C-alpha cells in the first residue's frame, strides 16, 4: 500500500427523516465539507457506511430529488479531487436499495469517477492504493456467525489472511450489550483477528469505539437520547502499521434536548425555560420532564404557546419512572415465552433510548420474519 491513506466515513445520514428534514441535513452536510476543507484536502476515499435514506421515498417527491442532487454533487466532488467514493447498503427498512437508482445516474453523470455501490458481502482490492476492503451490509444473514463464515470463505477465495480495513453496517456486542445474546450481533474478536487496521461500523447512532472498531454514529441528530456530538470519522492508516483517527463534528446538528425539572416549582421552571430557549436555535426539539402535576402541566403548556418555533413535549415523572415501577413489581413465576409475547416481555426488562428502541424493534421483527 502507499505510505499513507486517508479516508472519511459518514454513516446513518437518514435523509427523508420525518423530524430532521432532508433539506436541513443536506445543508449541514454541505457546511461540513466546507468547514473541513483543509482536513479533507488530500482525502483518498469517502465511505458512506449505510442508511443514506431513512425510509422509502417516491421518486417524484421533493426529498428524493434533493437527495439525488446532493449525491450527484458529492460524486462530482470526488471525481474532481480524485477521491474514491463507496456507498454501503445499510438497513433494508431504511435504504430499501434506493441507492441503486443513483448508481444508474452516476454511470451517465460521471462515468470516469471511481464510484461503487456495495450491496453484497464482498472484498474489494483497490489496486491504486494497494489495500483490501471488507464490506459487510446489514442483515446479510440472520445469524452473525453465518455471516462471519462467509467472510472467512471470501478471504480464502481472495487468497488473503486478512484485509486492511472493514466497512460494516450492524452492531457489535460492546455497542449494545443488552442484545449480546441476539444472534445478529457481531463478535469483536472475529473481525479484529482478520482486519489489520480499522473496522468502521454504522447502524447504532451513538459514536463509540472498542480497540480498532470505530462507530461514527449518525451524522445528525434524529431523536431524543441522541444528544451527544454528531459528525464523521477521518482515519489515517500507514504502511508501517500505524493508524490514527479524528472525529469531525457536525457543529450545526439538529438540537434534541431533554430538560429535567422534577423538583422545581412552576416559577423556577418558567425562569429556567426562558433562559434555555434563548440559547437554542429555532426548530429545536425539547423534551421537558416534570413531576406528575396536572395543574403544572396545564400552566406550562399554556406558557410554551409563546414559543411556536420550537417542538416542545412534556414527559411526566410517572412516565420517567414507569420502567422502574414495572421492574419492582414483577413476580417471579414460570410462564411461556412465544412470538406473541416476547417483545412485551423483553421491553419490560430493558432500558433503551428512543433510537435503541427503533433498532430493537427492527431487529426483532426481522428475526421473527426469518424464523
C-alpha positions as CSV (number, residue, x, y, z in Angstrom):
1,X,0.0,0.0,0.0
2,X,1.0,3.6,-0.4
3,X,2.8,5.2,2.6
4,X,-0.4,6.9,4.0
5,X,-4.1,6.5,3.2
6,X,-6.7,9.0,4.4
7,X,-10.4,8.2,4.4
8,X,-13.6,9.7,5.7
9,X,-16.5,7.6,7.0
10,X,-20.0,9.0,7.1
11,X,-22.9,6.9,8.3
12,X,-26.6,6.9,9.2
13,X,-27.5,10.1,7.4
14,X,-31.2,9.2,7.2
15,X,-32.3,11.5,4.5
16,X,-36.1,11.6,4.4
17,X,-36.4,11.6,8.2
18,X,-39.8,13.0,9.4
19,X,-38.3,15.2,12.2
20,X,-34.9,16.3,10.9
21,X,-35.9,17.2,7.3
22,X,-33.9,16.3,4.2
23,X,-33.1,19.9,3.3
24,X,-31.7,20.7,6.8
25,X,-29.5,17.6,6.8
26,X,-28.2,18.3,3.3
27,X,-27.4,21.9,4.3
28,X,-25.4,20.6,7.3
29,X,-23.6,18.1,5.0
30,X,-22.6,20.9,2.6
31,X,-21.5,23.1,5.5
32,X,-19.5,20.1,6.9
33,X,-17.5,19.7,3.7
34,X,-16.8,23.4,3.6
35,X,-15.8,23.6,7.3
36,X,-13.3,20.8,7.0
37,X,-11.9,21.7,3.5
38,X,-8.3,21.7,4.9
39,X,-8.7,18.3,6.6
40,X,-10.2,16.7,3.5
41,X,-7.7,18.2,1.1
42,X,-5.7,15.0,0.5
43,X,-8.6,12.5,1.0
44,X,-8.2,9.2,-0.7
45,X,-11.6,7.5,-0.1
46,X,-15.1,8.6,1.0
47,X,-17.2,5.8,2.5
48,X,-20.9,6.1,3.4
49,X,-21.4,3.1,5.8
50,X,-25.1,2.6,5.2
51,X,-28.5,4.3,5.8
52,X,-28.3,7.2,3.4
53,X,-32.1,7.0,3.4
54,X,-34.4,6.9,6.4
55,X,-37.4,5.4,4.5
56,X,-38.7,4.5,1.1
57,X,-39.4,7.7,-0.8
58,X,-41.4,8.3,-4.0
59,X,-39.1,9.2,-6.9
60,X,-41.4,12.1,-7.6
61,X,-41.0,13.6,-4.1
62,X,-39.0,16.8,-3.5
63,X,-37.0,14.9,-0.9
64,X,-35.9,12.2,-3.3
65,X,-34.8,14.8,-5.9
66,X,-32.9,16.7,-3.2
67,X,-31.1,13.5,-2.2
68,X,-30.2,12.6,-5.8
69,X,-28.9,16.1,-6.4
70,X,-26.8,16.0,-3.3
71,X,-25.3,12.6,-4.1
72,X,-24.6,13.8,-7.7
73,X,-22.7,16.8,-6.2
74,X,-20.7,14.5,-3.9
75,X,-19.9,12.3,-6.9
76,X,-18.6,15.2,-8.9
77,X,-16.6,16.5,-5.9
78,X,-15.0,13.1,-5.6
79,X,-14.2,12.9,-9.3
80,X,-12.7,16.3,-9.4
81,X,-10.5,15.6,-6.3
82,X,-9.6,12.1,-7.4
83,X,-11.4,10.6,-4.4
84,X,-12.7,7.1,-4.4
85,X,-16.4,7.0,-3.5
86,X,-18.1,3.9,-1.9
87,X,-21.6,3.6,-0.5
88,X,-22.6,0.5,1.6
89,X,-26.1,-0.8,1.7
90,X,-27.5,-0.2,5.2
91,X,-30.6,-1.5,7.0
92,X,-33.1,-2.7,4.4
93,X,-36.1,-0.9,6.0
94,X,-34.2,2.4,5.7
95,X,-32.2,2.2,2.5
96,X,-34.6,0.0,0.6
97,X,-31.9,-0.4,-2.1
98,X,-32.7,3.2,-3.3
99,X,-29.0,3.8,-3.9
100,X,-29.3,1.5,-6.9
101,X,-31.2,4.4,-8.7
102,X,-28.4,6.8,-8.0
103,X,-25.9,4.3,-9.4
104,X,-27.6,4.5,-12.8
105,X,-27.4,8.3,-12.6
106,X,-23.7,8.1,-11.7
107,X,-22.9,6.0,-14.8
108,X,-24.2,8.7,-17.0
109,X,-23.2,11.8,-15.0
110,X,-19.6,10.8,-14.2
111,X,-18.5,7.6,-15.9
112,X,-14.9,8.4,-15.1
113,X,-15.5,8.7,-11.3
114,X,-14.2,5.9,-9.1
115,X,-17.6,5.1,-7.6
116,X,-19.3,1.8,-6.4
117,X,-22.4,0.9,-4.6
118,X,-21.8,-2.2,-2.5
119,X,-24.9,-4.2,-1.6
120,X,-23.3,-7.6,-1.1
121,X,-20.9,-9.1,1.3
122,X,-17.6,-8.7,-0.5
123,X,-13.9,-7.9,-0.5
124,X,-12.5,-5.2,-2.8
125,X,-8.9,-4.9,-3.7
126,X,-8.2,-1.2,-4.5
127,X,-5.1,-1.6,-6.7
128,X,-4.2,2.1,-6.9
129,X,-3.9,2.3,-3.1
130,X,-2.7,-1.2,-2.6
131,X,-5.3,-2.0,0.1
132,X,-8.1,-4.5,0.5
133,X,-11.5,-3.6,2.0
134,X,-14.1,-5.9,3.5
135,X,-17.8,-4.8,3.1
136,X,-20.5,-6.2,5.4
137,X,-24.0,-4.9,4.7
138,X,-26.7,-5.0,7.5
139,X,-28.8,-8.2,7.9
140,X,-26.6,-10.1,5.4
141,X,-27.5,-13.3,7.2
142,X,-29.9,-14.0,10.0
143,X,-27.1,-15.1,12.3
144,X,-23.8,-13.2,12.6
145,X,-21.9,-16.4,12.8
146,X,-23.1,-17.4,9.4
147,X,-22.0,-14.0,8.0
148,X,-18.6,-14.5,9.6
149,X,-18.2,-18.0,8.0
150,X,-18.9,-16.4,4.6
151,X,-16.3,-13.7,5.4
152,X,-13.7,-16.4,6.0
153,X,-14.6,-18.1,2.7
154,X,-14.2,-14.8,1.0
155,X,-10.7,-14.4,2.4
156,X,-9.8,-17.9,1.1
157,X,-11.2,-17.1,-2.3
158,X,-9.1,-13.9,-2.5
159,X,-6.0,-15.7,-1.1
160,X,-5.9,-13.3,1.9
161,X,-5.1,-14.0,5.6
162,X,-6.6,-10.5,6.5
163,X,-7.9,-7.4,4.9
164,X,-6.6,-3.9,5.6
165,X,-9.9,-2.2,6.6
166,X,-13.6,-3.1,7.0
167,X,-16.7,-1.1,6.4
168,X,-19.8,-2.6,8.1
169,X,-23.4,-1.9,9.0
170,X,-24.8,-3.6,12.0
171,X,-23.6,-3.8,15.6
172,X,-21.1,-5.4,17.9
173,X,-21.6,-6.6,21.5
174,X,-19.8,-3.6,23.0
175,X,-22.3,-1.3,21.4
176,X,-25.5,-2.9,22.7
177,X,-24.5,-5.4,25.5
178,X,-28.2,-5.8,26.3
179,X,-28.5,-7.6,23.0
180,X,-25.4,-9.8,23.4
181,X,-27.4,-13.0,23.2
182,X,-29.2,-12.0,20.0
183,X,-27.8,-13.9,17.0
184,X,-27.4,-10.9,14.7
185,X,-24.8,-9.2,16.9
186,X,-21.2,-9.5,15.7
187,X,-18.4,-10.7,17.8
188,X,-15.5,-8.3,18.2
189,X,-12.7,-10.8,18.2
190,X,-13.8,-12.4,15.0
191,X,-13.2,-9.2,13.0
192,X,-10.2,-7.9,15.0
193,X,-8.4,-11.1,14.0
194,X,-8.9,-10.6,10.3
195,X,-8.7,-6.8,9.8
196,X,-5.3,-5.2,10.1
197,X,-6.3,-1.6,10.6
198,X,-9.7,0.0,11.4
199,X,-13.1,-1.7,11.4
200,X,-15.8,1.0,11.0
201,X,-19.4,0.2,11.6
202,X,-22.7,2.1,11.1
203,X,-26.2,1.5,12.4
204,X,-26.0,2.5,16.1
205,X,-26.4,6.3,16.2
206,X,-24.2,6.9,19.3
207,X,-20.4,7.3,18.5
208,X,-18.3,4.7,20.2
209,X,-15.1,2.7,19.9
210,X,-13.6,-0.6,21.1
211,X,-9.9,-1.3,20.3
212,X,-9.8,-0.8,16.5
213,X,-13.6,-0.9,16.0
214,X,-14.9,2.6,15.4
215,X,-18.6,3.6,15.3
216,X,-19.0,7.1,13.9
217,X,-22.7,7.3,14.9
218,X,-25.3,9.2,12.9
219,X,-24.2,12.3,11.1
220,X,-27.0,14.4,12.5
221,X,-29.4,14.2,15.5
222,X,-32.7,12.4,14.8
223,X,-34.3,11.8,18.3
224,X,-34.1,12.4,22.0
225,X,-31.5,10.2,23.5
226,X,-29.0,11.3,20.8
227,X,-27.9,14.5,22.4
228,X,-24.2,13.7,22.1
229,X,-21.9,15.3,19.4
230,X,-22.6,14.2,15.8
231,X,-20.3,14.1,12.8
232,X,-18.0,11.7,10.9
233,X,-14.7,9.9,11.3
234,X,-11.4,10.8,9.5
235,X,-9.0,7.9,9.5
236,X,-5.3,7.7,8.6
237,X,-3.6,4.4,8.1
238,X,0.1,3.9,7.3
239,X,2.1,1.2,5.6
240,X,4.2,0.7,8.7
241,X,1.1,-0.4,10.7
242,X,0.4,2.9,12.5
243,X,-3.0,4.4,12.4
244,X,-5.0,7.3,13.9
245,X,-8.4,8.8,13.6
246,X,-10.2,12.1,14.3
247,X,-13.9,12.8,15.0
248,X,-15.0,15.7,12.8
249,X,-18.1,17.3,14.5
250,X,-21.2,18.4,12.7
251,X,-21.5,21.7,14.6
252,X,-24.8,22.5,13.1
253,X,-26.6,19.3,14.1
254,X,-30.3,19.5,14.9
255,X,-30.8,20.1,18.6
256,X,-32.7,17.4,20.6
257,X,-32.5,18.4,24.3
258,X,-34.0,17.0,27.4
259,X,-34.7,19.3,30.4
260,X,-35.5,17.7,33.7
261,X,-37.5,19.6,36.3
262,X,-38.7,17.0,38.8
263,X,-38.1,19.0,41.9
264,X,-38.6,22.7,40.8
265,X,-41.6,24.9,41.4
266,X,-43.6,26.4,38.5
267,X,-41.9,29.7,38.7
268,X,-38.4,28.1,38.8
269,X,-39.2,26.0,35.7
270,X,-40.6,29.0,33.8
271,X,-37.5,31.1,34.7
272,X,-35.1,28.3,33.6
273,X,-37.1,27.6,30.4
274,X,-36.9,31.2,29.3
275,X,-33.1,31.1,29.7
276,X,-32.7,27.7,27.9
277,X,-34.9,28.7,25.0
278,X,-32.9,31.8,24.3
279,X,-29.8,29.6,23.8
280,X,-31.4,27.1,21.5
281,X,-31.9,27.6,17.7
282,X,-35.4,27.7,16.3
283,X,-36.7,24.3,15.2
284,X,-35.1,22.6,18.2
285,X,-36.8,19.6,19.7
286,X,-37.2,19.9,23.5
287,X,-38.4,17.3,25.9
288,X,-39.4,18.6,29.4
289,X,-39.5,16.1,32.3
290,X,-41.7,17.4,35.1
291,X,-43.4,16.0,38.2
292,X,-46.9,14.5,37.8
293,X,-49.0,17.6,38.5
294,X,-52.0,18.3,36.2
295,X,-52.1,22.0,37.1
296,X,-48.4,22.4,36.5
297,X,-48.7,20.6,33.2
298,X,-51.6,22.8,32.1
299,X,-49.9,26.0,33.0
300,X,-46.6,25.0,31.3
301,X,-48.4,24.0,28.1
302,X,-50.0,27.5,28.1
303,X,-46.6,29.1,28.7
304,X,-45.0,27.4,25.7
305,X,-47.6,28.7,23.3
306,X,-45.4,31.8,23.2
307,X,-42.7,29.7,21.6
308,X,-44.3,28.3,18.4
309,X,-40.9,27.9,16.7
310,X,-39.8,25.1,19.0
311,X,-41.0,21.5,19.1
312,X,-41.8,21.1,22.8
313,X,-43.2,18.0,24.5
314,X,-43.7,17.1,28.2
315,X,-42.9,13.9,30.0
316,X,-44.3,13.5,33.5
317,X,-42.5,12.0,36.4
318,X,-44.8,8.9,36.3
319,X,-43.6,8.2,32.7
320,X,-39.9,8.7,33.7
321,X,-40.0,6.2,36.5
322,X,-42.6,3.8,34.9
323,X,-40.0,1.3,34.0
324,X,-38.6,1.2,37.5
325,X,-42.1,0.6,38.9
326,X,-42.6,-2.3,36.5
327,X,-39.4,-4.0,37.4
328,X,-40.1,-3.6,41.2
329,X,-43.5,-5.3,40.9
330,X,-42.5,-8.2,38.6
331,X,-43.5,-11.5,40.2
332,X,-41.1,-14.4,39.9
333,X,-43.1,-17.2,38.2
334,X,-42.8,-19.6,35.3
335,X,-44.6,-18.7,32.1
336,X,-44.4,-19.5,28.4
337,X,-42.4,-17.3,26.0
338,X,-43.6,-17.2,22.4
339,X,-43.7,-14.9,19.4
340,X,-46.8,-13.1,20.6
341,X,-45.4,-12.0,24.0
342,X,-41.6,-11.9,23.6
343,X,-41.5,-8.2,22.6
344,X,-43.5,-7.1,25.6
345,X,-41.5,-9.3,28.0
346,X,-38.2,-8.0,26.7
347,X,-39.2,-4.4,26.7
348,X,-40.2,-4.6,30.4
349,X,-36.6,-5.7,31.3
350,X,-34.7,-3.3,29.1
351,X,-33.8,0.4,29.5
352,X,-33.4,1.7,26.0
353,X,-33.0,5.1,24.4
354,X,-35.6,6.0,21.6
355,X,-33.1,5.1,18.9
356,X,-32.2,1.8,20.6
357,X,-35.9,1.0,20.7
358,X,-36.2,1.6,17.0
359,X,-33.3,-0.7,16.3
360,X,-34.5,-3.3,18.7
361,X,-38.0,-3.4,17.0
362,X,-36.4,-3.6,13.6
363,X,-34.1,-6.5,14.5
364,X,-36.7,-8.4,16.5
365,X,-39.2,-8.1,13.6
366,X,-36.6,-9.2,11.1
367,X,-35.6,-12.2,13.4
368,X,-39.3,-13.3,13.7
369,X,-39.9,-13.0,10.0
370,X,-36.8,-15.1,9.2
371,X,-37.8,-17.7,11.7
